[in-house]
Amino acid sequence: MNTLNLFKNADNVKEYPVGATVFEEGQPGDEMYVVLDGEIEIRAHGQAVNKLGPGDLLGEMALIDSSPRSASAVVLSRCRLAPVDEKRFLFMVQQSPFFAVHVMRELVHKLRFMTDKA
């Protein structure tokens, strides 16, 4: 599934300059994001753990389970993000089951990536 195609016409796109923090570890999370352009570094406990680029998702864990953010997201290159709140997320899952499968695959990929690094 190409998330860029799904969100390329989003009307609520947020732009972030280099060095901006999208969200911080420990904060409540009521949105996930789709990276449309740019690169973001994910940091857990102050350590870089992943880099994300166009088409990648971030913040989905906090949106799904209503827990505080498990990591921080810092902008490495100017970026545009499409925010997805719970209402839109549930609509997307209902209207496009493939979107739900895509999110699950992204979560599994991130879990395997972190497990391989341990």
Residue pairs with C-beta under 8 A, 6 or more apart in sequence:
1 98
1 99
1 101
1 102
2 55
3 34
3 55
3 56
3 57
3 102
4 34
4 36
4 54
4 55
6 34
6 92
6 96
6 99
7 34
7 36
7 82
7 84
8 36
10 34
10 36
10 82
12 82
12 83
13 36
13 80
13 81
13 82
14 33
14 80
14 81
14 82
14 83
15 78
15 79
15 80
15 81
16 22
16 38
16 75
16 78
16 79
16 80
16 81
17 75
17 78
18 75
18 76
18 77
18 78
19 74
19 75
20 74
20 75
21 72
21 73
21 74
21 75
22 33
22 40
22 58
22 59
22 73
22 74
22 75
22 81
23 29
23 59
23 69
23 72
23 73
24 69
24 72
25 43
25 44
25 45
25 68
25 69
25 70
25 71
25 72
26 68
26 69
27 68
27 69
28 62
28 66
28 68
28 69
29 59
29 61
29 62
29 63
29 66
29 67
29 68
29 69
30 62
30 63
30 85
30 86
31 59
31 63
31 83
31 84
31 85
32 57
32 58
32 59
32 60
32 62
32 63
32 83
32 84
32 89
33 57
33 58
33 59
33 73
33 81
33 82
33 83
33 84
34 55
34 56
34 57
34 81
34 82
34 84
35 52
35 53
35 54
35 55
35 56
35 57
35 58
35 79
35 80
35 81
36 54
36 79
36 80
36 81
36 82
37 54
37 78
37 79
37 80
38 53
38 54
38 75
38 76
38 77
38 78
38 79
38 80
39 51
39 52
39 53
39 75
39 76
39 77
39 79
40 51
40 52
40 53
40 56
40 58
40 73
40 74
40 75
40 76
40 79
41 48
41 50
41 51
41 52
41 73
41 74
41 75
41 76
42 48
42 49
42 50
42 51
42 52
42 58
42 71
42 72
42 73
43 49
43 71
43 72
43 73
43 74
44 70
44 71
44 72
49 71
49 114
49 117
50 110
50 113
51 76
52 58
52 73
56 106
57 103
57 106
58 73
59 69
59 73
60 103
60 106
60 107
61 67
61 69
61 70
61 107
62 68
62 69
62 70
63 84
63 85
63 86
63 89
64 103
84 92
92 99
92 100
93 99
93 100
93 103
